[in-house]
Each structure stands twice: as structure tokens, then as C-alpha cells.
Amino acid sequence: MGWIETDASTPAPKRWEGWEGWAGWAGTLPEREDVRPVVAAIPRIVKDDLRYDAVPWARFDHAYGSAQDVPGLLESVRLGDAKASEGALTTLWNSLAHQGGTSTAGALAVPFLLRIAFAHPRHRASLVRLTAAVAHRMPWGDGTRGGLLRVGLPADRPRYEPAGSLANWSIEAARSAVAADAALLLHLLDDPDPEVRHAVAHASAVVPPPAPVVAAVLHGRLAVEDDPAVRASLVLAIGQLAWETREPETTATMHAWWRDAARPPEVRVSAALAWLCLTDDSIPADLDAFLDTTVTDDLVELLAVVPWLDAVEDLDKRNGLLVCLHQMHHPEDFAWFAD
């Protein structure tokens, strides 16, 4: 059946504790297939030619049931008129990344989301943001030092999707799919729309380590980027690529950047956030002094569009940077984020 053989020997989760871990019904569910080998085995020609029929959508699910409707939605986004295209995109968001979660269907869709975004600028930013969403754990407003740059879920802390699939696997599959098409994604860093460049920085930072080529491209873009908020996104993306391994060189770079008075404030502040995530050191007095004088109302508003800070912002006040700094300074009040 189709082009992929699956490994039935991998045990699948049978119980659900709620959407990616929220307490809820814990009844017995059917065994679910591991989406990781399926995504990894999609041939390049299937991706490039948008041959949806070669992908076993019916074997996987999203928030509203079978993934069989995903190819039609993708085509409506790509070729539909304005109303149909917008409606299909909204449905894809609700289905593949429902309430900030992920799905096996989302992981399968990543190669096609990226190719449609590349070829059709109409919904480019939203499609790239959707790619990042399905490749991330649900953030739940976590801007702590241990959470701001976290992408995946710990292997020993399983989280399940509503249909019973393991969210850990879906995220891993989506991240691998982004890595396989990183060159395609990174090409969009030259897009004239800053919203697209924000999204590309966020999505490219899900690539599993080591990712020296991706990091090098982000460094190169940072050197020429003229939008202050996008510069902040690029800095956080560079930091995120190093987070899982706590890569020493990047940690040292972030430390040097926030201390460098010649750099713009948005670069220094975002580097400070990244450094705090990359080290377990206590927050030094000189960093606090720097933040006190640099984090102005104008800077908070400027950085509100940065995807990492947008995920933790107070929706009424758009003050994600302030929320993030509060969480980092008072981890004792947010210990539940570590659960």
C-alpha cells in the first residue's frame, strides 16, 4: 500500500492524559502508528511534485479526526480564490496545530507547507508559522529560562494528542522534515516582508542539533538585516539552535553580544534572553542594571511581534518581553512549567 513500509515493532501509546499532557480522560485508545519513519521516507519527488496521493494520510489524524482532508485543504490554500484559500488556511491551522498543539497530520504536511509557501507568497508568513507550530511543543506561555527556547518534549515525559498519538513523535517528525528542507526555508530569509523573515527564523530554529549550516545562514542574515524586531528573532533563533546541547561557543557569543554597547538594544536584549536560557548561572547584577535601563516601553512594543515573545505576551498589553523577564527572575512562581 503506497510507497512506505512501517515498523510495527515500535510500541505505540495506548493512553491519553489530555492534549499534550493536560489532565483529562485516561481511557484506553487504539495503538497509533509512529509517524517518524513515514515522514522520513517521503521521496523528494513526492514533495516537489506535491503528489499528495502518495502519502498515507488516512492512517493519521489531526485535532478533528482523519487527515484525509489535508491534501484538499493544501490545494485550496495553493490554488483557491481569496475566500477559499483563506478559509482552507484557517481550517489547517485549527486542525494541524489546534490551540498551539501538534499532530501527526501536521508532521506529514510540513514538506508541502514549505513548498507552497516558497512558490506562493499569498500566505507565505502564515504557512511558515504553521510549520513552526507543528514542530514545537505547546508553549503554554512559558518564557522561563528552561522554556523560552525549548522545542521538543522530554523522551521520558510522554504527551499525547487527542487521537492518542504520541506528541513527542509528531514533533520529532516535523523537526526532521524541516531539517530536510532547511535550504528551501532559509532561502525565504531574503523575503521583503519582515513578517515572513520572523516566521522563517522561528521555523528554522526547530532543526535538531547539530545545525552549523543553519546557524551560519542566520548569522549571515543578522549581519545585513535592517529590521530591528527581525534582528531580535534571528538572535533568539541562533540561541535556540544551541539550546539542547548548550553549545559553548554560542553561549559565549550571546554573553559577548549583550555586553557589547556598540550593538543595537534589541540585539543586546535578545542575546541576554538567549544567554540566560543557555546557562545556569545566576542573573548577574550588571545584566539586571543593563535591562533596567534598556527595556523601555518602546522596546517592549517593538519586540512584541517576535514569535518567542508573542507566545508569552499578555494579550491585552502586548508585553511579552516583560512577562518573560518576570518569569526568568522569579522561577519559583512558575515551577509548574517544568512539569
BELBELBEL-V406810 format. One record per helix or strand of 2 or more residues. SS is the DSSP state (H for helix, E for strand). FROM is the first residue (numbers start at 1). LEN is the number of residues. If there is no record, write none. Layout:
[[SS:FROM:LEN] [SS:FROM:LEN]]
This chain:
[[H:35:6] [H:44:5] [H:52:3] [H:57:3] [E:61:2] [E:65:2] [H:67:13] [H:82:15] [H:98:3] [H:104:16] [H:121:14] [H:167:14] [H:182:9] [H:194:11] [H:212:13] [H:228:16] [H:248:12] [H:265:14] [H:285:10] [H:297:9] [H:307:4] [H:320:10] [H:331:8]]
